[in-house]
């Protein structure tokens, strides 16, 4: 659980998201996964189209 805690308390981590979005832990995690999902999607598109 230590790495999890570090992620939550890191600058720009989930604690910051919670403060911005009204303090909901679930909402903070949702935003976190949405951000990662968007990052992977954009990264995948770049990898797909750059070689062409």
C-alpha positions in Angstrom: 0.0 0.0 0.0 3.0 2.3 0.3 3.3 3.1 -3.5 -0.4 3.7 -3.5 0.0 6.2 -0.7 2.9 7.9 -2.4 0.7 8.3 -5.6 -2.1 9.8 -3.5 0.1 12.3 -1.7 2.5 13.2 -4.5 2.3 16.8 -6.0 -0.2 16.5 -8.8 -1.4 13.3 -7.4 -4.9 12.1 -6.5 -5.1 14.3 -3.4 -4.8 17.4 -5.7 -7.5 15.9 -8.0 -9.7 15.4 -5.0 -9.3 19.0 -3.9 -10.1 20.3 -7.4 -13.1 18.1 -8.0 -14.8 18.4 -4.6 -12.9 15.9 -2.4 -14.4 12.7 -3.8 -11.9 9.8 -3.7 -13.8 7.9 -6.4 -14.0 10.9 -8.7 -10.3 11.5 -8.1 -9.5 8.0 -9.2 -11.9 8.2 -12.1 -10.1 11.3 -13.3 -6.7 9.6 -12.8 -7.8 6.6 -15.0 -9.4 8.9 -17.6 -6.1 10.8 -17.8 -4.0 7.6 -18.2 -6.5 6.3 -20.8 -6.3 9.5 -22.8 -2.5 9.4 -22.6 -2.4 5.8 -23.8 -4.9 6.6 -26.6 -2.9 9.6 -27.8 0.4 7.7 -27.5 -1.1 4.8 -29.5 -2.3 7.1 -32.3 1.1 8.8 -32.5 2.8 5.3 -32.7 0.3 4.2 -35.3 0.6 7.3 -37.6 4.3 8.4 -37.2 5.7 5.5 -39.3 3.4 6.3 -42.3 
